[in-house]
């Protein structure tokens, strides 16, 4: 096993819990501890993660970059034992110890003050003439236990790898519901973005640990007086990318006016979905363009409201006014290309070439007109709707209007009246 240790300054319990979930995107074995002075420690077993994230140096860079972006001061160490990784982090040793032999070699010249032992035990070791960790580890374990206590002996055995380190691992909950409190009230939504970034980083780690994504999540703006403000952030496709989730929240917060100061911020994600993974090779370019466009649509919906961004879709219906409908703007997921026989492809092209020309702009209701003077194409007869009582019988033509516009007109076969139904720009 190989452990990466993250030493952190004192953190609120909620913040440490969120950070532990964030770390789970790199390892399924994450343990946390809070010392008596409030300093926090996270351990990640990274030996099983190297095939996914690269070697230990690459993984260290990933973790360090993420911590810096989240604004956490930290020290990192890598060793085959949790206590060894913590000691290397305290010593500021960047090079990883990959084996017990390498760990003992790095520990040998270090001062005893780096050991995680009580001050009285360190003083007793110093009084015995010991100065370096290597000198202490060279003593028999029984002698150390007899002179300095069994706790010191157990700690040194776990440090060197002679004994197993008992750790309690973080288990991701069934639902994500994390929050943070503010020392001072916040009256501007812009000030919520940085703490929100940390909460969403925890959400991303939680989702990756469970191999899930979210299509909606809820921001909770907690007020000291009055009801909590809840903002539901929706996505057209499931995602677990913290940056994407934050960009949508930023748009929603920008359109929100705070009437009451905010004293706490929470993020809820109770509905988990399967992630949609984009193909990474042959058709990656088209898939990436589709994903980028969908993110733009999501941001518009977050800024303007869910119902403000709509798209058109076709319906299997001959009557033109009923052959389409509006729905929430969402791009179809990229699909694999079907295998089409040459004859089928040729027939499809011929059918498309023979299909009547249609305008993209239909009037809300057909408008009565005089018979056009110039008919360019037609007629195309549409008789449909007898089953629902709104049947039509029409002959459609392509006509030229008085000012040169191309019009889509029809003659009602029952009344003989003429109507304009659509036009081309």
C-alpha positions in Angstrom: 0.0 0.0 0.0 1.0 3.6 -0.6 -0.4 6.5 1.4 -0.7 10.2 0.6 -1.1 12.3 3.7 -2.6 15.8 3.7 -1.8 17.9 6.7 -4.3 20.8 7.2 -4.7 23.7 9.6 -7.7 23.6 12.0 -10.9 23.2 10.1 -14.6 23.2 11.1 -16.0 19.6 11.2 -18.3 20.3 8.2 -15.4 21.6 6.2 -13.3 18.5 7.0 -16.2 16.2 6.0 -16.6 18.0 2.7 -12.9 17.8 2.0 -12.8 14.1 2.8 -15.6 13.5 0.3 -13.6 15.6 -2.3 -10.6 13.4 -1.7 -12.6 10.3 -2.5 -12.5 11.1 -6.2 -8.9 9.7 -6.1 -9.2 6.9 -3.6 -11.9 4.7 -2.1 -9.8 4.5 1.1 -9.8 7.9 2.8 -9.4 8.4 6.5 -9.5 11.6 8.6 -8.3 12.6 12.0 -8.4 15.8 14.1 -5.6 16.3 16.6 -6.0 17.8 20.1 -4.8 21.2 18.8 -7.5 21.1 16.0 -5.1 20.4 13.1 -6.7 18.0 10.6 -5.1 15.1 8.7 -6.4 13.2 5.7 -4.9 9.9 4.4 -5.5 8.5 0.9 -4.4 5.1 -0.1 -3.1 5.8 -3.6 -1.4 2.5 -4.5 -4.5 1.3 -6.3 -5.1 4.6 -8.0 -2.0 4.9 -10.1 -3.4 3.2 -13.2 -6.3 5.8 -13.3 -4.4 8.9 -12.4 -0.8 8.2 -13.2 2.2 7.7 -10.9 2.5 9.1 -7.4 4.1 12.3 -8.6 1.2 13.0 -11.0 -1.4 12.2 -8.4 0.4 14.5 -5.9 0.3 17.3 -8.4 -3.5 16.7 -8.9 -4.2 16.8 -5.2 -1.9 19.9 -4.5 -3.5 21.8 -7.4 -7.0 21.1 -6.2 -6.2 22.1 -2.6 -4.6 25.4 -3.8 -7.7 26.2 -6.0 -9.9 25.6 -3.0 -7.8 27.9 -0.9 -6.5 25.3 1.7 -3.0 25.6 3.2 -1.5 22.1 3.2 1.5 19.9 3.4 1.8 16.5 1.6 3.8 13.4 2.1 3.8 9.9 0.5 5.0 6.8 2.2 4.1 3.1 2.6 2.7 3.7 6.1 0.1 6.4 7.1 2.3 7.7 10.0 5.4 7.7 7.7 3.5 9.8 5.2 2.4 12.2 7.9 6.0 12.6 9.2 7.4 13.3 5.8 4.7 15.9 5.3 5.6 17.6 8.6 9.3 17.5 7.5 8.4 19.1 4.2 10.0 16.2 2.2 8.5 16.2 -1.3 10.1 13.0 -2.6 8.0 10.0 -2.0 9.2 6.9 -0.1 7.8 4.0 -2.0 9.2 1.1 0.1 9.9 0.5 3.8 13.6 0.7 3.1 13.3 4.1 1.4 11.1 5.3 4.3 13.6 4.3 7.0 16.4 5.9 4.9 14.5 9.2 4.9 13.6 9.0 8.5 17.1 8.2 9.8 18.5 11.8 9.9 15.4 13.6 10.9 15.1 15.1 14.4 13.0 13.5 17.1 10.8 16.7 17.3 9.0 15.6 14.2 7.6 12.5 15.9 3.9 12.6 16.8 4.6 11.9 20.5 3.6 13.8 23.6 6.1 16.5 24.8 7.1 14.6 28.0 8.0 11.5 25.9 10.1 13.6 23.5 11.8 15.2 26.5 12.5 11.7 28.0 14.0 10.5 24.7 16.2 13.6 24.5 17.4 13.1 28.1 18.4 9.5 27.1 20.8 11.0 24.6 18.8 10.3 21.5 18.7 13.0 18.8 17.7 11.4 15.5 14.7 9.2 14.6 17.1 6.6 13.1 18.8 6.2 16.5 15.4 5.5 18.2 14.2 3.0 15.5 17.4 1.1 16.0 16.4 0.2 19.6 14.4 -3.0 20.3 10.7 -2.5 20.5 10.5 -4.1 23.9 13.2 -1.7 25.3 11.3 1.3 24.0 8.0 0.0 25.5 9.7 -0.6 28.9 11.5 2.8 29.1 9.1 5.1 27.3 5.7 3.4 27.4 3.7 1.0 25.2 2.1 3.9 23.3 5.5 5.1 22.1 6.5 1.6 21.0 3.2 1.1 19.1 3.5 4.4 17.3 7.1 3.7 16.2 6.1 0.3 14.9 3.3 1.8 12.9 5.6 4.5 11.7 8.2 2.1 10.3 5.7 -0.5 9.0 6.4 -3.2 11.6 2.8 -3.0 12.8 -0.5 -2.3 11.0 -2.1 1.1 11.4 -5.8 0.8 12.4 -7.8 3.4 10.4 -11.5 4.2 10.1 -12.4 5.0 6.5 -14.8 7.6 5.3 -18.0 6.1 3.9 -19.9 8.2 1.4 -23.5 8.8 2.5 -26.5 7.8 0.4 -27.3 11.4 -0.3 -25.2 14.5 -0.3 -26.2 17.2 2.1 -23.3 19.5 3.3 -23.3 23.0 4.6 -21.1 25.7 6.0 -21.7 28.6 8.4 -20.4 32.2 8.2 -19.0 34.2 11.1 -20.5 37.3 9.6 -23.7 37.7 7.7 -23.5 37.9 3.9 -25.6 40.4 1.9 -24.1 39.9 -1.6 -24.5 36.7 -3.5 -21.0 37.2 -5.0 -19.5 36.4 -1.6 -21.2 33.0 -1.7 -19.3 31.8 -4.7 -16.0 30.8 -2.8 -17.7 28.7 -0.1 -20.0 27.3 -2.7 -16.9 26.2 -4.7 -15.7 24.1 -1.8 -19.1 22.5 -1.2 -19.4 21.6 -4.9 -15.9 20.2 -4.9 -17.1 17.9 -2.1 -20.1 17.0 -4.2 -17.9 16.1 -7.2 -15.8 13.8 -5.1 -18.9 12.2 -3.6 -20.4 11.6 -7.0 -17.1 10.2 -8.5 -16.7 7.9 -5.5 -20.2 6.5 -6.1 -19.9 6.7 -9.9 -23.0 8.9 -10.1 -24.0 12.3 -11.4 -26.8 14.8 -10.8 -29.3 16.4 -13.1 -30.5 18.8 -10.4 -29.2 20.0 -7.1 -30.4 22.5 -4.5 -28.7 25.5 -3.0 -29.8 26.3 0.5 -29.4 30.0 1.6 -30.0 29.9 5.4 -31.1 33.0 7.2 -31.1 33.7 10.9 -34.6 35.2 10.7 -37.1 33.9 8.1 -37.5 30.9 6.0 -34.6 29.3 4.1 -34.2 30.3 0.5 -34.0 27.2 -1.8 -32.6 27.5 -5.4 -33.0 24.4 -7.6 -30.3 24.2 -10.2 -31.2 22.0 -13.2 -29.1 20.5 -16.0 -30.2 19.1 -19.3 -27.8 16.2 -18.8 -26.4 14.5 -15.7 -23.0 15.9 -14.7 -20.5 15.7 -11.8 -18.1 18.4 -12.9 -17.8 20.9 -10.1 -16.9 23.7 -12.4 -20.0 23.2 -14.6 -22.2 23.0 -11.5 -20.7 26.2 -10.2 -21.1 28.1 -13.4 -24.9 27.3 -13.4 -25.1 28.3 -9.7 -23.3 31.6 -10.5 -25.9 32.5 -13.1 -28.7 31.7 -10.7 -27.2 33.6 -7.9 -26.6 36.6 -10.1 -30.3 36.7 -10.8 -31.2 36.4 -7.1 -31.7 39.4 -4.9 -31.1 38.9 -1.2 -33.7 40.5 1.0 -32.3 38.9 4.2 -28.6 38.3 5.1 -27.3 34.8 4.7 -25.7 33.1 7.7 -25.3 29.6 6.2 -25.0 27.9 2.9 -25.9 24.3 2.0 -25.9 22.0 -1.0 -28.3 19.1 -1.4 -28.2 16.4 -4.0 -30.7 13.7 -3.3 -31.4 12.4 -6.8 -28.5 10.6 -8.3 -28.2 9.5 -11.9 -25.9 7.5 -14.2 -23.2 9.7 -15.7 -23.2 10.3 -19.4 -19.7 9.7 -20.7 -18.5 11.2 -23.9 -16.7 9.1 -26.5 -13.1 9.9 -26.4 -11.7 9.0 -29.8 -13.2 8.9 -33.4 -16.1 11.3 -32.9 -14.9 13.2 -29.9 -14.9 16.6 -31.6 -18.6 16.5 -32.4 -19.4 15.2 -28.9 -17.4 18.0 -27.3 -19.1 20.6 -29.4 -22.5 19.2 -28.4 -21.5 19.2 -24.8 -20.3 22.8 -25.0 -23.5 24.0 -26.6 -25.5 22.2 -24.0 -23.6 23.9 -21.2 -24.4 27.3 -22.8 -28.1 26.3 -22.9 -27.9 25.3 -19.2 -26.4 28.6 -18.3 -29.1 30.5 -20.1 -31.8 28.5 -18.4 -30.1 29.2 -15.0 -29.9 32.9 -15.7 -33.3 33.4 -17.4 -35.4 30.6 -15.8 -36.1 27.0 -16.8 -39.0 27.9 -19.1 -37.3 30.7 -20.9 -35.1 28.5 -23.1 -37.1 26.4 -25.4 -36.5 24.2 -28.5 -38.7 23.0 -31.4 -39.3 19.3 -32.0 -41.2 17.6 -34.8 -44.4 15.5 -34.2 -45.7 12.7 -36.5 -48.6 14.8 -37.8 -49.6 15.9 -41.3 -51.4 19.1 -40.2 -48.5 21.7 -40.2 -49.8 23.7 -37.2 -49.7 20.4 -35.1 -46.5 19.0 -36.5 -44.2 20.6 -33.9 -44.1 21.3 -30.2 -42.0 23.3 -27.8 -39.9 21.6 -25.1 -37.0 22.5 -22.7 -33.9 23.0 -24.8 -31.8 19.9 -24.7 -29.5 18.4 -27.3 -29.8 14.7 -28.1 -26.9 12.7 -26.7 -24.3 11.8 -29.3 -25.1 8.3 -30.7 -23.1 5.8 -32.6 -23.5 5.9 -36.3 -25.8 3.3 -37.7 -24.7 0.9 -40.4 -26.7 1.8 -43.5 -26.8 -0.3 -46.6 -26.0 1.6 -49.8 -29.5 0.9 -51.3 -31.1 2.2 -48.1 -29.0 5.3 -48.2 -29.8 6.0 -51.8 -33.6 5.6 -51.1 -33.3 8.0 -48.2 -31.5 10.6 -50.3 -34.1 10.3 -53.1 -37.0 10.7 -50.6 -35.4 13.8 -49.1 -34.9 15.3 -52.5 -38.5 14.7 -53.4 -40.0 16.1 -50.1 -42.0 19.3 -50.5 -40.2 22.5 -49.5 -41.3 23.8 -46.1 -40.9 27.2 -44.5 -39.4 27.5 -41.0 -41.7 30.4 -40.1 -45.4 29.5 -39.6 -47.9 32.1 -38.6 -49.7 31.4 -35.3 -53.0 31.2 -37.3 -53.5 31.0 -41.0 -54.5 34.5 -42.3 -57.1 35.0 -45.1 -55.8 36.5 -48.4 -56.9 37.0 -51.9 -55.9 34.4 -54.4 -52.2 34.9 -55.2 -51.3 36.1 -58.7 -48.2 33.9 -59.0 -48.0 30.3 -57.9 -44.5 28.9 -58.1 -45.1 25.3 -57.1 -47.9 23.0 -56.0 -50.4 21.8 -55.2 -49.6 19.6 -52.2 -52.8 18.2 -50.8 -53.1 17.6 -47.0 -56.3 15.9 -45.8 -56.0 14.8 -42.1 -57.5 15.0 -38.6 -60.8 13.3 -39.2 -60.3 11.3 -36.0 -60.2 14.2 -33.6 -62.9 16.5 -35.1 -60.3 19.1 -36.3 -59.9 17.7 -39.8 -58.6 19.8 -42.7 -58.7 19.6 -46.5 -56.2 21.9 -48.1 -54.1 22.4 -51.3 -50.8 24.0 -50.4 -48.8 26.1 -52.9 -45.5 28.1 -53.0 -46.5 31.6 -54.0 -44.8 35.0 -54.7 -46.2 37.9 -52.6 -46.8 41.5 -53.7 -43.3 42.6 -52.4 -41.4 39.6 -53.7 -41.7 37.5 -50.5 -42.0 33.7 -50.9 -45.2 32.6 -49.2 -46.7 29.2 -48.2 -50.4 29.4 -49.0 -53.3 27.0 -49.2 -56.8 26.9 -50.6 -59.4 25.4 -48.3 -61.1 22.7 -50.4 -64.4 23.1 -48.6 -64.9 26.9 -48.7 -62.6 27.7 -51.6 -61.0 30.5 -49.4 -57.2 31.3 -49.7 -54.9 31.6 -46.7 -51.2 32.3 -46.0 -49.8 29.9 -43.5 -46.0 30.5 -43.6 -43.2 32.4 -45.2 -39.5 32.4 -45.9 -37.3 35.2 -44.6 
